[in-house]
Amino acid sequence: MQGDERLRALAQRSANFGFLLAHEPLLVSYGATAESCVYTDPNAALVKARQFGESLADALLSGWGWPGPGRGRSTSSARSMPREP
């Protein structure tokens, strides 16, 4: 599969996000893309960074078995988490 090869190559080039390939390939895609274009296209890097954060929050919530209303929106996900007393 060509897509898998490209994702693997992207993970190998990333100093900060490559290790996530074994856990969640989508996080590698968003994180490494943000990392690679931070100086050439800062706006695109911000979009990818936000997508990374939302995907990470979704992965954490589903890993904990959280139903979480409004999946895919970081503000909804953050509000659904319990707060420490």
PDB file of N, CA, C and O in Angstrom:
ATOM      1  N   MET A   1       0.834  -1.189   0.000  1.00  0.00           N
ATOM      2  CA  MET A   1       0.000   0.000   0.000  1.00  0.00           C
ATOM      3  C   MET A   1       0.877   1.249   0.000  1.00  0.00           C
ATOM      4  O   MET A   1       1.777   1.391   0.828  1.00  0.00           O
ATOM      5  N   GLN A   2       0.609   2.120  -0.907  1.00  0.00           N
ATOM      6  CA  GLN A   2       1.403   3.328  -1.043  1.00  0.00           C
ATOM      7  C   GLN A   2       1.175   4.280   0.122  1.00  0.00           C
ATOM      8  O   GLN A   2       2.120   4.932   0.564  1.00  0.00           O
ATOM      9  N   GLY A   3      -0.041   4.380   0.631  1.00  0.00           N
ATOM     10  CA  GLY A   3      -0.343   5.261   1.754  1.00  0.00           C
ATOM     11  C   GLY A   3       0.407   4.862   3.007  1.00  0.00           C
ATOM     12  O   GLY A   3       0.905   5.718   3.739  1.00  0.00           O
ATOM     13  N   ASP A   4       0.489   3.551   3.259  1.00  0.00           N
ATOM     14  CA  ASP A   4       1.222   3.066   4.423  1.00  0.00           C
ATOM     15  C   ASP A   4       2.705   3.393   4.315  1.00  0.00           C
ATOM     16  O   ASP A   4       3.340   3.757   5.305  1.00  0.00           O
ATOM     17  N   GLU A   5       3.249   3.265   3.121  1.00  0.00           N
ATOM     18  CA  GLU A   5       4.667   3.574   2.909  1.00  0.00           C
ATOM     19  C   GLU A   5       4.942   5.058   3.130  1.00  0.00           C
ATOM     20  O   GLU A   5       5.956   5.425   3.725  1.00  0.00           O
ATOM     21  N   ARG A   6       4.047   5.900   2.654  1.00  0.00           N
ATOM     22  CA  ARG A   6       4.226   7.347   2.846  1.00  0.00           C
ATOM     23  C   ARG A   6       4.125   7.720   4.318  1.00  0.00           C
ATOM     24  O   ARG A   6       4.888   8.558   4.799  1.00  0.00           O
ATOM     25  N   LEU A   7       3.195   7.108   5.033  1.00  0.00           N
ATOM     26  CA  LEU A   7       3.044   7.381   6.458  1.00  0.00           C
ATOM     27  C   LEU A   7       4.269   6.898   7.230  1.00  0.00           C
ATOM     28  O   LEU A   7       4.736   7.573   8.147  1.00  0.00           O
ATOM     29  N   ARG A   8       4.782   5.737   6.858  1.00  0.00           N
ATOM     30  CA  ARG A   8       5.993   5.212   7.497  1.00  0.00           C
ATOM     31  C   ARG A   8       7.182   6.142   7.242  1.00  0.00           C
ATOM     32  O   ARG A   8       7.975   6.391   8.150  1.00  0.00           O
ATOM     33  N   ALA A   9       7.311   6.652   6.025  1.00  0.00           N
ATOM     34  CA  ALA A   9       8.396   7.584   5.701  1.00  0.00           C
ATOM     35  C   ALA A   9       8.238   8.888   6.472  1.00  0.00           C
ATOM     36  O   ALA A   9       9.227   9.448   6.945  1.00  0.00           O
ATOM     37  N   LEU A  10       7.017   9.374   6.603  1.00  0.00           N
ATOM     38  CA  LEU A  10       6.746  10.588   7.378  1.00  0.00           C
ATOM     39  C   LEU A  10       7.129  10.379   8.837  1.00  0.00           C
ATOM     40  O   LEU A  10       7.717  11.264   9.459  1.00  0.00           O
ATOM     41  N   ALA A  11       6.799   9.215   9.383  1.00  0.00           N
ATOM     42  CA  ALA A  11       7.139   8.901  10.777  1.00  0.00           C
ATOM     43  C   ALA A  11       8.648   8.832  10.974  1.00  0.00           C
ATOM     44  O   ALA A  11       9.154   9.277  12.004  1.00  0.00           O
ATOM     45  N   GLN A  12       9.363   8.290  10.019  1.00  0.00           N
ATOM     46  CA  GLN A  12      10.821   8.188  10.131  1.00  0.00           C
ATOM     47  C   GLN A  12      11.489   9.556  10.092  1.00  0.00           C
ATOM     48  O   GLN A  12      12.527   9.753  10.724  1.00  0.00           O
ATOM     49  N   ARG A  13      10.915  10.497   9.365  1.00  0.00           N
ATOM     50  CA  ARG A  13      11.493  11.843   9.279  1.00  0.00           C
ATOM     51  C   ARG A  13      11.166  12.702  10.492  1.00  0.00           C
ATOM     52  O   ARG A  13      11.822  13.719  10.718  1.00  0.00           O
ATOM     53  N   SER A  14      10.168  12.315  11.274  1.00  0.00           N
ATOM     54  CA  SER A  14       9.729  13.134  12.398  1.00  0.00           C
ATOM     55  C   SER A  14      10.493  12.792  13.669  1.00  0.00           C
ATOM     56  O   SER A  14      10.513  11.644  14.113  1.00  0.00           O
ATOM     57  N   ALA A  15      11.120  13.809  14.241  1.00  0.00           N
ATOM     58  CA  ALA A  15      11.855  13.614  15.491  1.00  0.00           C
ATOM     59  C   ALA A  15      10.919  13.518  16.688  1.00  0.00           C
ATOM     60  O   ALA A  15      11.278  12.920  17.703  1.00  0.00           O
ATOM     61  N   ASN A  16       9.734  14.093  16.587  1.00  0.00           N
ATOM     62  CA  ASN A  16       8.844  14.190  17.741  1.00  0.00           C
ATOM     63  C   ASN A  16       7.607  13.300  17.686  1.00  0.00           C
ATOM     64  O   ASN A  16       7.028  13.005  18.731  1.00  0.00           O
ATOM     65  N   PHE A  17       7.190  12.868  16.513  1.00  0.00           N
ATOM     66  CA  PHE A  17       5.921  12.160  16.402  1.00  0.00           C
ATOM     67  C   PHE A  17       6.031  10.764  15.807  1.00  0.00           C
ATOM     68  O   PHE A  17       5.037  10.038  15.782  1.00  0.00           O
ATOM     69  N   GLY A  18       7.182  10.370  15.337  1.00  0.00           N
ATOM     70  CA  GLY A  18       7.352   9.068  14.688  1.00  0.00           C
ATOM     71  C   GLY A  18       7.015   7.888  15.573  1.00  0.00           C
ATOM     72  O   GLY A  18       6.510   6.875  15.089  1.00  0.00           O
ATOM     73  N   PHE A  19       7.286   8.002  16.859  1.00  0.00           N
ATOM     74  CA  PHE A  19       7.025   6.890  17.779  1.00  0.00           C
ATOM     75  C   PHE A  19       5.538   6.561  17.900  1.00  0.00           C
ATOM     76  O   PHE A  19       5.178   5.473  18.349  1.00  0.00           O
ATOM     77  N   LEU A  20       4.684   7.484  17.507  1.00  0.00           N
ATOM     78  CA  LEU A  20       3.239   7.266  17.613  1.00  0.00           C
ATOM     79  C   LEU A  20       2.693   6.335  16.531  1.00  0.00           C
ATOM     80  O   LEU A  20       1.534   5.926  16.598  1.00  0.00           O
ATOM     81  N   LEU A  21       3.505   6.001  15.549  1.00  0.00           N
ATOM     82  CA  LEU A  21       3.038   5.165  14.442  1.00  0.00           C
ATOM     83  C   LEU A  21       2.494   3.828  14.942  1.00  0.00           C
ATOM     84  O   LEU A  21       1.498   3.327  14.418  1.00  0.00           O
ATOM     85  N   ALA A  22       3.137   3.254  15.944  1.00  0.00           N
ATOM     86  CA  ALA A  22       2.691   1.964  16.482  1.00  0.00           C
ATOM     87  C   ALA A  22       1.396   2.089  17.280  1.00  0.00           C
ATOM     88  O   ALA A  22       0.698   1.098  17.495  1.00  0.00           O
ATOM     89  N   HIS A  23       1.076   3.306  17.718  1.00  0.00           N
ATOM     90  CA  HIS A  23      -0.090   3.499  18.575  1.00  0.00           C
ATOM     91  C   HIS A  23      -1.290   4.076  17.827  1.00  0.00           C
ATOM     92  O   HIS A  23      -2.398   3.548  17.922  1.00  0.00           O
ATOM     93  N   GLU A  24      -1.069   5.148  17.093  1.00  0.00           N
ATOM     94  CA  GLU A  24      -2.174   5.832  16.403  1.00  0.00           C
ATOM     95  C   GLU A  24      -1.626   6.552  15.171  1.00  0.00           C
ATOM     96  O   GLU A  24      -1.129   7.672  15.285  1.00  0.00           O
ATOM     97  N   PRO A  25      -1.709   5.924  13.996  1.00  0.00           N
ATOM     98  CA  PRO A  25      -1.149   6.513  12.779  1.00  0.00           C
ATOM     99  C   PRO A  25      -1.690   7.901  12.441  1.00  0.00           C
ATOM    100  O   PRO A  25      -0.966   8.721  11.878  1.00  0.00           O
ATOM    101  N   LEU A  26      -2.946   8.175  12.775  1.00  0.00           N
ATOM    102  CA  LEU A  26      -3.515   9.489  12.477  1.00  0.00           C
ATOM    103  C   LEU A  26      -2.772  10.594  13.229  1.00  0.00           C
ATOM    104  O   LEU A  26      -2.584  11.689  12.699  1.00  0.00           O
ATOM    105  N   LEU A  27      -2.349  10.308  14.461  1.00  0.00           N
ATOM    106  CA  LEU A  27      -1.588  11.295  15.232  1.00  0.00           C
ATOM    107  C   LEU A  27      -0.240  11.578  14.577  1.00  0.00           C
ATOM    108  O   LEU A  27       0.235  12.714  14.597  1.00  0.00           O
ATOM    109  N   VAL A  28       0.372  10.555  14.001  1.00  0.00           N
ATOM    110  CA  VAL A  28       1.636  10.754  13.280  1.00  0.00           C
ATOM    111  C   VAL A  28       1.405  11.684  12.102  1.00  0.00           C
ATOM    112  O   VAL A  28       2.180  12.613  11.871  1.00  0.00           O
ATOM    113  N   SER A  29       0.344  11.432  11.364  1.00  0.00           N
ATOM    114  CA  SER A  29       0.054  12.248  10.191  1.00  0.00           C
ATOM    115  C   SER A  29      -0.134  13.713  10.559  1.00  0.00           C
ATOM    116  O   SER A  29       0.485  14.588   9.953  1.00  0.00           O
ATOM    117  N   TYR A  30      -0.982  13.988  11.546  1.00  0.00           N
ATOM    118  CA  TYR A  30      -1.235  15.373  11.939  1.00  0.00           C
ATOM    119  C   TYR A  30       0.000  16.018  12.564  1.00  0.00           C
ATOM    120  O   TYR A  30       0.372  17.132  12.197  1.00  0.00           O
ATOM    121  N   GLY A  31       0.627  15.329  13.498  1.00  0.00           N
ATOM    122  CA  GLY A  31       1.766  15.906  14.214  1.00  0.00           C
ATOM    123  C   GLY A  31       2.973  16.141  13.327  1.00  0.00           C
ATOM    124  O   GLY A  31       3.574  17.215  13.361  1.00  0.00           O
ATOM    125  N   ALA A  32       3.328  15.147  12.538  1.00  0.00           N
ATOM    126  CA  ALA A  32       4.503  15.280  11.676  1.00  0.00           C
ATOM    127  C   ALA A  32       4.277  16.310  10.574  1.00  0.00           C
ATOM    128  O   ALA A  32       5.209  17.013  10.182  1.00  0.00           O
ATOM    129  N   THR A  33       3.055  16.403  10.076  1.00  0.00           N
ATOM    130  CA  THR A  33       2.761  17.417   9.063  1.00  0.00           C
ATOM    131  C   THR A  33       2.860  18.816   9.660  1.00  0.00           C
ATOM    132  O   THR A  33       3.413  19.721   9.036  1.00  0.00           O
ATOM    133  N   ALA A  34       2.328  18.994  10.865  1.00  0.00           N
ATOM    134  CA  ALA A  34       2.447  20.298  11.539  1.00  0.00           C
ATOM    135  C   ALA A  34       3.912  20.644  11.764  1.00  0.00           C
ATOM    136  O   ALA A  34       4.332  21.781  11.552  1.00  0.00           O
ATOM    137  N   GLU A  35       4.679  19.659  12.191  1.00  0.00           N
ATOM    138  CA  GLU A  35       6.104  19.854  12.451  1.00  0.00           C
ATOM    139  C   GLU A  35       6.859  20.244  11.173  1.00  0.00           C
ATOM    140  O   GLU A  35       7.745  21.098  11.202  1.00  0.00           O
ATOM    141  N   SER A  36       6.498  19.613  10.062  1.00  0.00           N
ATOM    142  CA  SER A  36       7.245  19.854   8.828  1.00  0.00           C
ATOM    143  C   SER A  36       6.929  21.193   8.169  1.00  0.00           C
ATOM    144  O   SER A  36       7.745  21.704   7.402  1.00  0.00           O
ATOM    145  N   CYS A  37       5.762  21.770   8.452  1.00  0.00           N
ATOM    146  CA  CYS A  37       5.410  23.023   7.767  1.00  0.00           C
ATOM    147  C   CYS A  37       5.324  24.220   8.717  1.00  0.00           C
ATOM    148  O   CYS A  37       4.783  25.262   8.348  1.00  0.00           O
ATOM    149  N   VAL A  38       5.849  24.081   9.926  1.00  0.00           N
ATOM    150  CA  VAL A  38       5.715  25.160  10.909  1.00  0.00           C
ATOM    151  C   VAL A  38       6.392  26.456  10.448  1.00  0.00           C
ATOM    152  O   VAL A  38       5.904  27.540  10.767  1.00  0.00           O
ATOM    153  N   TYR A  39       7.490  26.374   9.714  1.00  0.00           N
ATOM    154  CA  TYR A  39       8.193  27.582   9.269  1.00  0.00           C
ATOM    155  C   TYR A  39       7.756  28.042   7.882  1.00  0.00           C
ATOM    156  O   TYR A  39       7.787  29.236   7.585  1.00  0.00           O
ATOM    157  N   THR A  40       7.354  27.106   7.040  1.00  0.00           N
ATOM    158  CA  THR A  40       6.977  27.471   5.675  1.00  0.00           C
ATOM    159  C   THR A  40       5.514  27.877   5.546  1.00  0.00           C
ATOM    160  O   THR A  40       5.171  28.708   4.705  1.00  0.00           O
ATOM    161  N   ASP A  41       4.650  27.296   6.375  1.00  0.00           N
ATOM    162  CA  ASP A  41       3.218  27.599   6.329  1.00  0.00           C
ATOM    163  C   ASP A  41       2.641  27.514   7.743  1.00  0.00           C
ATOM    164  O   ASP A  41       1.997  26.524   8.090  1.00  0.00           O
ATOM    165  N   PRO A  42       2.870  28.552   8.564  1.00  0.00           N
ATOM    166  CA  PRO A  42       2.435  28.513   9.965  1.00  0.00           C
ATOM    167  C   PRO A  42       0.933  28.306  10.144  1.00  0.00           C
ATOM    168  O   PRO A  42       0.514  27.664  11.107  1.00  0.00           O
ATOM    169  N   ASN A  43       0.121  28.836   9.238  1.00  0.00           N
ATOM    170  CA  ASN A  43      -1.329  28.653   9.356  1.00  0.00           C
ATOM    171  C   ASN A  43      -1.717  27.182   9.202  1.00  0.00           C
ATOM    172  O   ASN A  43      -2.538  26.668   9.961  1.00  0.00           O
ATOM    173  N   ALA A  44      -1.129  26.519   8.227  1.00  0.00           N
ATOM    174  CA  ALA A  44      -1.399  25.089   8.048  1.00  0.00           C
ATOM    175  C   ALA A  44      -0.899  24.296   9.247  1.00  0.00           C
ATOM    176  O   ALA A  44      -1.531  23.322   9.658  1.00  0.00           O
ATOM    177  N   ALA A  45       0.232  24.710   9.807  1.00  0.00           N
ATOM    178  CA  ALA A  45       0.765  24.033  10.994  1.00  0.00           C
ATOM    179  C   ALA A  45      -0.200  24.156  12.170  1.00  0.00           C
ATOM    180  O   ALA A  45      -0.383  23.203  12.926  1.00  0.00           O
ATOM    181  N   LEU A  46      -0.815  25.327  12.324  1.00  0.00           N
ATOM    182  CA  LEU A  46      -1.800  25.506  13.401  1.00  0.00           C
ATOM    183  C   LEU A  46      -3.027  24.622  13.203  1.00  0.00           C
ATOM    184  O   LEU A  46      -3.550  24.056  14.162  1.00  0.00           O
ATOM    185  N   VAL A  47      -3.481  24.506  11.969  1.00  0.00           N
ATOM    186  CA  VAL A  47      -4.632  23.647  11.679  1.00  0.00           C
ATOM    187  C   VAL A  47      -4.293  22.199  12.010  1.00  0.00           C
ATOM    188  O   VAL A  47      -5.081  21.505  12.652  1.00  0.00           O
ATOM    189  N   LYS A  48      -3.124  21.741  11.573  1.00  0.00           N
ATOM    190  CA  LYS A  48      -2.711  20.363  11.849  1.00  0.00           C
ATOM    191  C   LYS A  48      -2.490  20.145  13.339  1.00  0.00           C
ATOM    192  O   LYS A  48      -2.797  19.070  13.856  1.00  0.00           O
ATOM    193  N   ALA A  49      -1.965  21.141  14.036  1.00  0.00           N
ATOM    194  CA  ALA A  49      -1.767  21.018  15.483  1.00  0.00           C
ATOM    195  C   ALA A  49      -3.112  20.889  16.197  1.00  0.00           C
ATOM    196  O   ALA A  49      -3.241  20.115  17.145  1.00  0.00           O
ATOM    197  N   ARG A  50      -4.094  21.633  15.751  1.00  0.00           N
ATOM    198  CA  ARG A  50      -5.427  21.518  16.356  1.00  0.00           C
ATOM    199  C   ARG A  50      -6.029  20.143  16.070  1.00  0.00           C
ATOM    200  O   ARG A  50      -6.611  19.519  16.958  1.00  0.00           O
ATOM    201  N   GLN A  51      -5.889  19.674  14.836  1.00  0.00           N
ATOM    202  CA  GLN A  51      -6.388  18.345  14.500  1.00  0.00           C
ATOM    203  C   GLN A  51      -5.688  17.280  15.347  1.00  0.00           C
ATOM    204  O   GLN A  51      -6.315  16.317  15.787  1.00  0.00           O
ATOM    205  N   PHE A  52      -4.387  17.461  15.569  1.00  0.00           N
ATOM    206  CA  PHE A  52      -3.637  16.543  16.419  1.00  0.00           C
ATOM    207  C   PHE A  52      -4.225  16.534  17.832  1.00  0.00           C
ATOM    208  O   PHE A  52      -4.470  15.469  18.399  1.00  0.00           O
ATOM    209  N   GLY A  53      -4.447  17.719  18.392  1.00  0.00           N
ATOM    210  CA  GLY A  53      -4.987  17.818  19.745  1.00  0.00           C
ATOM    211  C   GLY A  53      -6.366  17.198  19.874  1.00  0.00           C
ATOM    212  O   GLY A  53      -6.651  16.516  20.859  1.00  0.00           O
ATOM    213  N   GLU A  54      -7.222  17.428  18.892  1.00  0.00           N
ATOM    214  CA  GLU A  54      -8.568  16.856  18.930  1.00  0.00           C
ATOM    215  C   GLU A  54      -8.533  15.341  18.789  1.00  0.00           C
ATOM    216  O   GLU A  54      -9.288  14.635  19.457  1.00  0.00           O
ATOM    217  N   SER A  55      -7.660  14.840  17.923  1.00  0.00           N
ATOM    218  CA  SER A  55      -7.540  13.390  17.764  1.00  0.00           C
ATOM    219  C   SER A  55      -6.959  12.745  19.011  1.00  0.00           C
ATOM    220  O   SER A  55      -7.374  11.654  19.402  1.00  0.00           O
ATOM    221  N   LEU A  56      -6.002  13.418  19.635  1.00  0.00           N
ATOM    222  CA  LEU A  56      -5.425  12.902  20.872  1.00  0.00           C
ATOM    223  C   LEU A  56      -6.476  12.855  21.974  1.00  0.00           C
ATOM    224  O   LEU A  56      -6.566  11.868  22.704  1.00  0.00           O
ATOM    225  N   ALA A  57      -7.269  13.911  22.101  1.00  0.00           N
ATOM    226  CA  ALA A  57      -8.334  13.932  23.110  1.00  0.00           C
ATOM    227  C   ALA A  57      -9.345  12.821  22.850  1.00  0.00           C
ATOM    228  O   ALA A  57      -9.777  12.149  23.787  1.00  0.00           O
ATOM    229  N   ASP A  58      -9.727  12.620  21.597  1.00  0.00           N
ATOM    230  CA  ASP A  58     -10.662  11.544  21.260  1.00  0.00           C
ATOM    231  C   ASP A  58     -10.077  10.174  21.590  1.00  0.00           C
ATOM    232  O   ASP A  58     -10.770   9.312  22.129  1.00  0.00           O
ATOM    233  N   ALA A  59      -8.790   9.975  21.262  1.00  0.00           N
ATOM    234  CA  ALA A  59      -8.146   8.689  21.551  1.00  0.00           C
ATOM    235  C   ALA A  59      -8.090   8.434  23.051  1.00  0.00           C
ATOM    236  O   ALA A  59      -8.331   7.315  23.503  1.00  0.00           O
ATOM    237  N   LEU A  60      -7.773   9.464  23.817  1.00  0.00           N
ATOM    238  CA  LEU A  60      -7.727   9.309  25.273  1.00  0.00           C
ATOM    239  C   LEU A  60      -9.106   9.008  25.841  1.00  0.00           C
ATOM    240  O   LEU A  60      -9.260   8.105  26.663  1.00  0.00           O
ATOM    241  N   LEU A  61     -10.102   9.761  25.405  1.00  0.00           N
ATOM    242  CA  LEU A  61     -11.457   9.543  25.912  1.00  0.00           C
ATOM    243  C   LEU A  61     -11.980   8.157  25.557  1.00  0.00           C
ATOM    244  O   LEU A  61     -12.573   7.489  26.404  1.00  0.00           O
ATOM    245  N   SER A  62     -11.772   7.720  24.336  1.00  0.00           N
ATOM    246  CA  SER A  62     -12.264   6.391  23.965  1.00  0.00           C
ATOM    247  C   SER A  62     -11.445   5.302  24.644  1.00  0.00           C
ATOM    248  O   SER A  62     -11.980   4.236  24.951  1.00  0.00           O
ATOM    249  N   GLY A  63     -10.161   5.545  24.885  1.00  0.00           N
ATOM    250  CA  GLY A  63      -9.334   4.586  25.613  1.00  0.00           C
ATOM    251  C   GLY A  63      -9.776   4.411  27.045  1.00  0.00           C
ATOM    252  O   GLY A  63      -9.619   3.335  27.621  1.00  0.00           O
ATOM    253  N   TRP A  64     -10.320   5.449  27.617  1.00  0.00           N
ATOM    254  CA  TRP A  64     -10.827   5.399  28.989  1.00  0.00           C
ATOM    255  C   TRP A  64     -12.283   4.963  29.044  1.00  0.00           C
ATOM    256  O   TRP A  64     -12.861   4.843  30.124  1.00  0.00           O
ATOM    257  N   GLY A  65     -12.877   4.725  27.872  1.00  0.00           N
ATOM    258  CA  GLY A  65     -14.269   4.312  27.821  1.00  0.00           C
ATOM    259  C   GLY A  65     -15.255   5.438  28.072  1.00  0.00           C
ATOM    260  O   GLY A  65     -16.377   5.211  28.527  1.00  0.00           O
ATOM    261  N   TRP A  66     -14.824   6.648  27.770  1.00  0.00           N
ATOM    262  CA  TRP A  66     -15.658   7.833  27.987  1.00  0.00           C
ATOM    263  C   TRP A  66     -16.599   8.024  26.814  1.00  0.00           C
ATOM    264  O   TRP A  66     -16.136   8.061  25.674  1.00  0.00           O
ATOM    265  N   PRO A  67     -17.899   8.147  27.040  1.00  0.00           N
ATOM    266  CA  PRO A  67     -18.794   8.366  25.911  1.00  0.00           C
ATOM    267  C   PRO A  67     -18.615   9.738  25.283  1.00  0.00           C
ATOM    268  O   PRO A  67     -18.709   9.869  24.063  1.00  0.00           O
ATOM    269  N   GLY A  68     -18.361  10.757  26.084  1.00  0.00           N
ATOM    270  CA  GLY A  68     -18.035  12.090  25.603  1.00  0.00           C
ATOM    271  C   GLY A  68     -18.953  12.669  24.557  1.00  0.00           C
ATOM    272  O   GLY A  68     -18.882  12.261  23.397  1.00  0.00           O
ATOM    273  N   PRO A  69     -19.822  13.614  24.921  1.00  0.00           N
ATOM    274  CA  PRO A  69     -20.677  14.253  23.923  1.00  0.00           C
ATOM    275  C   PRO A  69     -19.858  15.124  22.981  1.00  0.00           C
ATOM    276  O   PRO A  69     -18.837  15.686  23.377  1.00  0.00           O
ATOM    277  N   GLY A  70     -20.302  15.233  21.744  1.00  0.00           N
ATOM    278  CA  GLY A  70     -19.651  16.138  20.799  1.00  0.00           C
ATOM    279  C   GLY A  70     -18.261  15.707  20.411  1.00  0.00           C
ATOM    280  O   GLY A  70     -17.375  16.548  20.259  1.00  0.00           O
ATOM    281  N   ARG A  71     -18.047  14.416  20.247  1.00  0.00           N
ATOM    282  CA  ARG A  71     -16.737  13.916  19.859  1.00  0.00           C
ATOM    283  C   ARG A  71     -16.218  14.674  18.652  1.00  0.00           C
ATOM    284  O   ARG A  71     -16.977  14.972  17.729  1.00  0.00           O
ATOM    285  N   GLY A  72     -14.935  14.987  18.651  1.00  0.00           N
ATOM    286  CA  GLY A  72     -14.331  15.703  17.541  1.00  0.00           C
ATOM    287  C   GLY A  72     -14.166  17.183  17.801  1.00  0.00           C
ATOM    288  O   GLY A  72     -13.529  17.879  17.010  1.00  0.00           O
ATOM    289  N   ARG A  73     -14.723  17.679  18.884  1.00  0.00           N
ATOM    290  CA  ARG A  73     -14.536  19.090  19.226  1.00  0.00           C
ATOM    291  C   ARG A  73     -13.828  19.134  20.564  1.00  0.00           C
ATOM    292  O   ARG A  73     -14.342  18.628  21.561  1.00  0.00           O
ATOM    293  N   SER A  74     -12.663  19.732  20.588  1.00  0.00           N
ATOM    294  CA  SER A  74     -11.839  19.708  21.794  1.00  0.00           C
ATOM    295  C   SER A  74     -12.518  20.378  22.977  1.00  0.00           C
ATOM    296  O   SER A  74     -12.342  19.935  24.112  1.00  0.00           O
ATOM    297  N   THR A  75     -13.287  21.430  22.745  1.00  0.00           N
ATOM    298  CA  THR A  75     -13.934  22.108  23.871  1.00  0.00           C
ATOM    299  C   THR A  75     -14.997  21.222  24.495  1.00  0.00           C
ATOM    300  O   THR A  75     -15.124  21.185  25.719  1.00  0.00           O
ATOM    301  N   SER A  76     -15.763  20.509  23.683  1.00  0.00           N
ATOM    302  CA  SER A  76     -16.771  19.597  24.220  1.00  0.00           C
ATOM    303  C   SER A  76     -16.112  18.450  24.966  1.00  0.00           C
ATOM    304  O   SER A  76     -16.572  18.060  26.039  1.00  0.00           O
ATOM    305  N   SER A  77     -15.035  17.909  24.407  1.00  0.00           N
ATOM    306  CA  SER A  77     -14.335  16.803  25.048  1.00  0.00           C
ATOM    307  C   SER A  77     -13.753  17.234  26.379  1.00  0.00           C
ATOM    308  O   SER A  77     -13.839  16.497  27.360  1.00  0.00           O
ATOM    309  N   ALA A  78     -13.167  18.406  26.427  1.00  0.00           N
ATOM    310  CA  ALA A  78     -12.564  18.894  27.665  1.00  0.00           C
ATOM    311  C   ALA A  78     -13.625  19.149  28.722  1.00  0.00           C
ATOM    312  O   ALA A  78     -13.397  18.883  29.902  1.00  0.00           O
ATOM    313  N   ARG A  79     -14.770  19.658  28.321  1.00  0.00           N
ATOM    314  CA  ARG A  79     -15.842  19.929  29.285  1.00  0.00           C
ATOM    315  C   ARG A  79     -16.457  18.648  29.835  1.00  0.00           C
ATOM    316  O   ARG A  79     -16.985  18.651  30.948  1.00  0.00           O
ATOM    317  N   SER A  80     -16.399  17.558  29.081  1.00  0.00           N
ATOM    318  CA  SER A  80     -17.019  16.316  29.532  1.00  0.00           C
ATOM    319  C   SER A  80     -16.152  15.561  30.530  1.00  0.00           C
ATOM    320  O   SER A  80     -16.630  14.624  31.169  1.00  0.00           O
ATOM    321  N   MET A  81     -14.896  15.946  30.676  1.00  0.00           N
ATOM    322  CA  MET A  81     -14.003  15.267  31.613  1.00  0.00           C
ATOM    323  C   MET A  81     -14.296  15.727  33.039  1.00  0.00           C
ATOM    324  O   MET A  81     -14.609  16.896  33.267  1.00  0.00           O
ATOM    325  N   PRO A  82     -14.193  14.802  34.001  1.00  0.00           N
ATOM    326  CA  PRO A  82     -14.439  15.209  35.391  1.00  0.00           C
ATOM    327  C   PRO A  82     -13.321  16.106  35.904  1.00  0.00           C
ATOM    328  O   PRO A  82     -12.184  16.031  35.439  1.00  0.00           O
ATOM    329  N   ARG A  83     -13.653  16.935  36.845  1.00  0.00           N
ATOM    330  CA  ARG A  83     -12.665  17.848  37.427  1.00  0.00           C
ATOM    331  C   ARG A  83     -12.258  17.333  38.796  1.00  0.00           C
ATOM    332  O   ARG A  83     -13.060  16.741  39.519  1.00  0.00           O
ATOM    333  N   GLU A  84     -11.010  17.567  39.137  1.00  0.00           N
ATOM    334  CA  GLU A  84     -10.500  17.205  40.464  1.00  0.00           C
ATOM    335  C   GLU A  84     -11.146  18.108  41.502  1.00  0.00           C
ATOM    336  O   GLU A  84     -11.294  19.305  41.259  1.00  0.00           O
ATOM    337  N   PRO A  85     -11.537  17.564  42.663  1.00  0.00           N
ATOM    338  CA  PRO A  85     -12.133  18.428  43.705  1.00  0.00           C
ATOM    339  C   PRO A  85     -11.109  19.330  44.349  1.00  0.00           C
ATOM    340  O   PRO A  85     -11.446  20.112  45.237  1.00  0.00           O
TER     341      PRO A  85
END
